[in-house]
Amino acid sequence: MVVTTTNNGGSGCGCCRFLCQVINGRWFMMFASFLIMAGAGATYLFGVYSKDIKATLGYDQSTLNLMSTFKDLGANVGVLSGLLAEVTPTWFVLLVGAVMNFAGYFMIWCAVTKKIPTPQVWHMCAYICIGANSQNFANTGSLVTCVKNFPESRGIMLGLMKGFVGLSGALFTQLYYAIYGNDSKSLILLIGWLPAAISLVFVYNIRIMKISRHPNEHKVFHEYLTISVILALLLMGLTIAQKKVTFPRIGYVLSAVVVCVMLFSPLAIAIREEYYTWKHRKQITTPTSIIVEATPPTETVSKSEIEPECTETEIVMKNQEDSCCTNICKRPKRGQDYTILQALTSADMLLLFVATFCGLGCSLTAVDNLGQIGESLGYPQLTISTFVSLLSIWNYFGRVFAGFVSEKILLKYKVPRPSIMAFALLLSAVGDLLIAFPWPGSVYPASLVLGFSYGAQLTLLFTIVSELFGLKYYSTLFNCSQLASPLGSYVLNVRVVGKLYDREALKQLAAKGLTRSMVKELTCMGKQCYRLSFLILAAANFCAFFVTLILVARTRKYYRGDIYKRFRDEMEANEKEMALKQAQEIQEVKK
């Protein structure tokens, strides 16, 4: 059926209808998700304000590392948000996350600024765990929703979304310089209220929509990539410039304005694409001057003709049990929808668990200790903030690289995505060795390497989980896949790095004729403070590399096939359904 329409001109309500379409559309939802994810990386700023917590509350390094472990525990144990997303609407998940974010970080700010009596250590651990756990609600609410809305481009989507999280640290640094000046205590307050406010503003825009094709989809993704790369380079340039030159307050304000303009520029693309969609729909559905070249009655598209064309996805879903925790032993093929227990008890997930325990555990440990590493090597506080910002920016590049490049390599050369993850783990080991054997300025390249490898590991982990175990229970599996990283962080950060750091610090105190009770803060200075501990981290990363190679061998055959076929079939079925509805609407207009 060919439908041609003409338009008599817009009505007075045309602009209102278009505005409603923009706000409710997929592209505005993606823009809103970018902003939510850009505010969901506050955990990466711990290295900036941890010195204030240590100094104000009189913690030693082991206690500070214990607190950072609870931060990692909260940031990575997102099972609650995943299960909540299975039974509640997305807006409720985002709302809970906003409340938790503000409550956790606001209490930490109150403790550091002495607005409340000095809390016990377990209180501070609980506060930061609650605040960091809100990140999972933002991830589950926005990132998982976007992956389900764009399943055929999930690698690219995950790269973009996690990329904005990677930029979060540098973004917040620019904003707090502009708003509060060089007051790192106020940074804690900023990361308490700003992400919560963003989630509240867009709480109703994030939702799962029926997937369909868009002719400019990949073009739009690459435009978003270009904007995010420019933003990352801008942040890197500002970070380096602010280290070399002392900016006045107005300079920080102007820098923040430029950054915000770049951050909001994807809105223009969203409006453009929604206008294209609006015009296309208007041409089809406007009931003025309709000319229908109809097919004979016997060839009329009917619902009965569409229904037999069930996709493979629909057949699999009909044959599965209703419960998400049944059929543990009867696992489907890779790429189909696993139940939660089927996925968690599979050999593939076990290998991912071990690789994540070692790889992400090492990366989290390095990120959390970056501030103290800079201090032990004699860098000033402004330079330490530069390290954190550079790590955040290269964290972004790692996430985007893992999303876009691994997607192209997979589709063109059929290279298993876990092989890219193995490369990222090797890169992380190199960063650990740069910390273990430092030279003047070596923390700069170490920050770049560690940030890049950490970002790549995260994006690849979430993409691999979606590809191996399906999207039906992705909200829960997405969060379960992170459970190993806080465990690895506890073992490597608290039991290894923290203990070895304190041992070296106590040696230095003894050499000065002092005891622990004579000093408020336990500090180690010199190259030896982190040498042995980061050699252990490098060995753990090598272990994760070899475990990932086993996963590469197991999944090689699966990745050689067409892993996105089922989603293309689903989009075709949705398009046929939309065509049927439009045909029915036109026939009703004729009558």
N, C-alpha and C positions, 0 to 999 in steps of 0.2 A: 504494500500500500504506500503510495506517495502522497504526502500532504503538503500543500502550499498555502501559506497564509499571508495576508497583508495586514498592516497595522494602521488604524485610523488616527493614531496619535496617542500620547500618554494621557492618563487621567490625573486628577489632582492627587490621587493616592498612590501613584506609581512610585514616587520616591520613597514613600513609607514602606511599600511592599518590598522594594529593593533593599532598603535598610534592614528590614526584618530578615530577608534572605541572607544578607551578608553576616549578620549576627548569628544566624542559625546554621550557616553553611560549614562545610568541611574545612575550607581554607582558613576561615576566621578561627575555627576550633584549633587548627594547627598553630596559628599565630599566638593564640591564648596559651597553648601548651608550651610554646617556646618561652614565653614570659614566666610561666610557672616553673619550668625546668631551670631557667636562669636563676631563680631564687631558691632552688632546692639543693645547692651545693655548699651550704654553710659549714658542713663538717670539714671541708678542706681548708678552712681558715683557722683551724685549731692552733696551727703553728704560730699564728700572729698574736692571738690573745692568751695562749697558754702560759707565757711568761708572767702575765698579770696575775693569773690564778696562782701560779707557783710562788710568786713574791708576796702577794697579799695574804694568802692563807698559809704560807710557810710549809709548802709541800716539798718532799724530796722527789727525785726523778722516778722512783718506783711508784710512788703515790700518784704522781701526775700521769704516768703511763697506765696505771690502773684506771684512772678517770678516762683517758683516751680510749682504753679498751671498751669501757661501757659506752662511749660514743660510737665506736665501731659496731658494738653489739646492737645498739639501737638503730644505726644506719643500715645494717645488713639483715637483721632479723625482721623481715616484713611479712611473716606468715599471717599475722593478725589482719593487716591491711588487705592481703590477698583473699583471705576467707571472707572478710567483710565485703569485698567487691563482688564476691559470688552471689551474695544475697541482698545487697542494698544498691541503690542507684549511685552513679558516679559522683553526683553533687554531695552526697552524704560522706563519701570517702574523703573528698577534698576538704569538706568542712571539719571533719575530725582532725585531719592533718594540720589545718590552720590553727586550731585551738591548741593542739599539742606543741606545735612549733613556738607559739608565743609563750605558753606557760613555762616550757622548759628553759628557754634562753633568758626569759625575763627574770626568773629566779636566780640564774647564774649571775646576771648583771647586778641584781640586788645584793648578792653575796660579795661580789668583787668590789662594789662601791660602798660596802658596809651599811647599806640601807636596812639590812636585817642582821640579827646576831650571826656570828660565824657558824655556818652549818657544819655538821659532821661530814666525814669523807663520803659515807654512803648516801647522804643527802645530795651531795654534788654529783655523785655517780648517777643517781636516779634522775636528777634534773637534766643532765646532758644526754642520758639515754632516751628520755622522753622527747627532748628537743630534736635529737638526731633521728629518732624513729619516725618523726613527721615526714622526713624525706621519702620514706617508703609509700606513704599515702599520696604524695605528689606524683611519684613514679607510677604507682598503680592507677591513680585516677587519670593522669594525662598520657603518660608514655604508653601504657598497655592499651588504652583506648585508641591512640593513633595507630599503633601496630595493627589492631584489629580492623581499623578503617582503611588501611593501606597494606593489606597482607602480602601483595606481590612485590612490594618495595620495602619489606621490613628491615633489611640490612641498612638501606639508605635512611629510613625513618629513625631507626635506633641510633645510627651515627649522628644524625642531626640533633635528636632530642638529648642524647647523652653528651653531645658536644656542647650544648648550651649549659648543661650542668657543669661541665669542665671549665667553662668560662666564668662560672659564678664567683669563684674566689677573686679573680681580677676585677670583675664588675663591682663587687661589694667594696673592694679596696678603694676604687675610684670614688664611689658614692660616699664612703665614710670620710675620706679626705675632704670632699666638698662640703659635707654636712657638719662634721664634728672636728675637722682638723686632724692632727696627729695624736688622737686620743683612742688608743686601742681598746680601752674599757667600753667606750661608747659603741665600738664595733659590735660588741655582744648584744647591745640593745637593738642596733640596726638589723641584725640577722634574726632578731626575735619578732619585730613587728612587720618588716617589709614583705617577707615571703607569705606571711599569714594574710596580709592585705591583698596581695596579688591573687591568691587562691579564692578569697571571698569575692573579689570583683568578677572573676570568670567562672564562678562555681557552677552556673547553669549552662555554660557554653560547651563544656566538655561532656560528650556523650557518644555512644556507639551508634553509627549510622549504617544503612545498607550500602554495601560496597558496590561501586560501579566504575566504569572506565572514564577517564578524562583525557582528551587528546593531548593536552599540554602537561601532563603529570610529571614526566621526567624533566621537562624543561623547567618547570616551576621548582622542582627539587634542586636542580643545579643553580638556579637563581638564588634560592635560599642558602645553598652552600657558599656561593660567591659572597653574599652579604655576611655570613658568619665568619668566613675567612678574613674579609676586610676588617670586621669587628675585632677578631683575634689579633691581627697585625697592628691595628690601632692601639689595642690594649698593651701589646708588647712594646710598641714605640713609646707610649706614655709611661710605662713602667721603667724603661731604660732612661728616658729623659728625666723623670722625677728623681732618679738616683744620681744623675750627673749634675742636675741643676736644681737649686732650691726654688720651688714654685711658690708664688704668693697665694693667698687664699682665693683670689679671683681667678687665678690660673687653674686651680683645682676645680672650681665651679664650672668654668668654661669647658674643661676637659670632660667633666661629668655630663654636661649638656650634650656635647658631641657624641659621647658614648650612648646616651639615651636615644638620640636621634637615630643612630645606626641600629640600635636594638629594636626600635619601633618601625623601622623601614619595611619589614616583611608585611606590615599591614597594608601597604600600597599594593603589593602583589596579590594579597588575599582579596582586596576590593576589585582589582582588575579581573581576576579569574571568576569571581562571583558575578561580575557584570557580563562576562562572556556566557556563563551558564544561564543567567537571567534572560539575555537576549535570545539564546537558543530555545529555552522553554517557552518564551513569549511567542516566538515564531510558530511553534507547534500547537500551542493551546489557545491562542487568542481567537475567540469565536466571531471574527469579522472576516468577511470575504473568503470563506473556506472553499477550496477547490479540492475535491477528493477523487483521485484516480483509483477507484476501488477494484479489488480483485473479485472474481465471481464468487457468489455465495458459498459455493462448495470449497473455495480456497480461503475463506475468512479465517483469520487467526483466532483460535478458540483456546479456552483454558484447558480443555481436555487434551489438546495437542501438545501443550507445554508440559503438563503434569507428567506424561510418560518419560520426558527427557530429564529424569532425575540424575543428578550428578553423583559421582563416586562418594563425595563428602556426605551427601544426604543419606545414601545407603548405609555407610559406615555408622553414622549417628543413629539411624533407626535400629541397627543391630546391637548397639552398645547398651549396657545396663544403665538405668537411670542414675544410680548412685555414682558419685565421683570417686569412691573408694573400693569398688568391687573389681572382680576379674583380675586379681593380681598376677596369676600365673598365665593367663591368656592375653599376652601382650599383642597389640596390633603391630603392623609394620611401621618402620621408622617414617615419620612425617604425618602419620595419622594421629587422631586425638587419643592420647593416653589418658587414663584416669590418674588421679594424684598418686595413689599408691603404686600403680603400675610404673609410673615414671620414677618415683623415689627409690624403688627397689630394683631398678634396672642396672645392668653393668655399665652402660653409658653414663648414667648419672653418678655412679660411684667413681668412675674415672674423673668426671668433671669435679666431683667433690674433693678428691685428692689434689688435683691441679689447682683448684681454687684455694684450698687450705694453704698450700705452699705459696702459690703465685700472688694472689690478692692479699694473703696474710703478710707477706714480705712487703708488698707495695704500701699497704696501710701503715705498717710499722715505719717505713721510710718517711711517708708523708707526715705522720704524727710527730716524728723526732726531728724534722727538718729545722725547726726553730732552735732546738737545743744543739743540733749539729753545727749550725752557724755560730752559735754562742761559744761552743767549745773551741772553734777554730779562730775566734777573735773577731768575727764580723760584727759591725754595728747593727742596731735594731732596724734602721731603714733598709740596710742591705738584706737583712733576714726577711723583711717584708717583700723585697724584690724577688728573693728565692721562691717564696710562696706564690707570688703572682706568676712568675715564669712557669712554675710547676702546674699551676692552674691552666695557663694558656696552652702549654704543650699537652696537658691532659686532654684539652679540647681537640688538638690536632690528632692525637692518638685515637680518639673516639670517631672523629670524622673519617680518618684514614681507614679504620677498621670497618666502618659502615659502607663507604662508597667503594673503596678499592677492593675490599674482599668480595663485595657483590659483583663487581666487574670481572674479577679473576674467576670467581665461581661460575658465572654464566658463560664466560668465553672459553675458559680453559678447564672447567670442571675440577678445579683444585679444591679439596675439602676445606671447609672453613676452619676446622681445628688446626690445620697446618699453619695458618696465619697466627693463631693463638700461641702455637709453639714458638714462633719467631718472636712474639712479644715477650714471652717468658725469658728467652735468651737475652733480649735487650735489657730486661729488668736486672738480670744478673750482672751485666756490664755496669749499670748504674750503681749497684751495691759495691762493686769493686772500686769505683771512683770515690766512694765515701770511705771505704776501708783504707785506701792508699791515696790520701789527698795531696794536692800541691796548691800553690797560691791561685785562687780563682777556680779551682776544680769543682766547687759546689755548683757553679753556674751550669756547666754541661751535665753534671749529675742531676740537677733539677729538671733539665730538659728531657733527659733519657728516662728518668723515673716517671715523670708526668706523662710522657708519650706512651710508655709501655703500660702504665696503669690504666689509662683511658682506653687503650686498645683491648686490654683484657676484659674490661667490663662490657663494652659493646659486643665483643665476640661471644662472651659467655651467654648473654641474654638472647643473642641471635641464634646461637647453636641450640639452646633450650627450646626456642620456638620452632626450629626446623626439625628437631628430632622427636619432639613430644606433642606437637600440634598446638592449636590456639584455644581449644575449648576451655581448658583450665589454666590458661597462661597467667591469669592474675595471681594464682597461688603458686604455680611452678616458678614463675618469674622471681618471686620472693624467696621460695625455698632454695633456689639455686645459690643464693647468697649466704646461706647459713654457715658454710665452711669458712668464709673470710673472717668473721669476728672470732671464731675459734682459733684460726691461725694467728690472728692479731694478738690474742691473749697469750698464746704460748710463746710467740716470737717477740712480742713487744714487752710484756710484763716479765715473763720468766727468763727471757734471754737478754734482750737489749737493756731493759731497765736494771736488772740485777748486775750485769757486767759494767754498766755505766756507774752505778752506785759504788761498786767495788773499787773502780779506779778513782772515784772521787774521795772515798775514805782513805785510800793510799796517799792521796795528795794532802789530806788533812793531817794524817799521821806524820808525814814528812815535815809539816809545819809545826808539829807539836800540839795539835788541836784534836778535840774529840767532836763527835756529832752533836752533842748537847751544847757545845759552845757556839754553834752557828745556826742561824735560822733557816738558811737555804743551802742545800747540798749541791755544789756545782763542780763539774769536772772541766778542766781546760787542757787542750792539747790533742794531737793526732791519735793518741792511743785510746781515747775515750770510747770510740766506736769501732776500732779496727777489728777486734776479734768478733764482735757481734755481727758486723756487716759481712764478714767472711762466712759466717754461718748462714746469713740470709742469702748470699750468693749460691751456696751449696743447696739450699732449699729450692731456689729457683731452677737450678739444674735438674733437681729431682722432678719438679713439676713439668719441665720440658720433656723428659723421657716418658712420663705418664701420658702426656698429651699426644705423643707420637703413637702410643697404643690406640688411643681414640681415633687418630687419623687412619690407622690401618683398618679399624673396625667399620668406619663410616665411608671408606673410599668408594665402594660400590653404590651406596645410596646417593652420594653427591654427584655421581656420574649421570644420574637420571634427571628427569624434569621434576624438580621438587615443588614447583609452583603450579603444576597443572590443575590440581583440584580447585585452586582459588580462581584460576581463569574460567573454569567450568562454572563456578558459582557466580561470577560476574556476568557471564553470558546468560545464565538463567535469570538473573535480576534484570538484565536489559530486555529480555523477552517479556518478562512480566510487566515492565514499564511500558513497552510497546503495546502490549495488550490493553493496558489501562488507557493509554492515549487514544487507541483505536476506538475503544468503547465510548470515551468522552466525545470524540468527533461524531460518532454515530448518533449519540444522544442529541448533540447540537443540530444535526441534520433533521432529526425528527421534530 
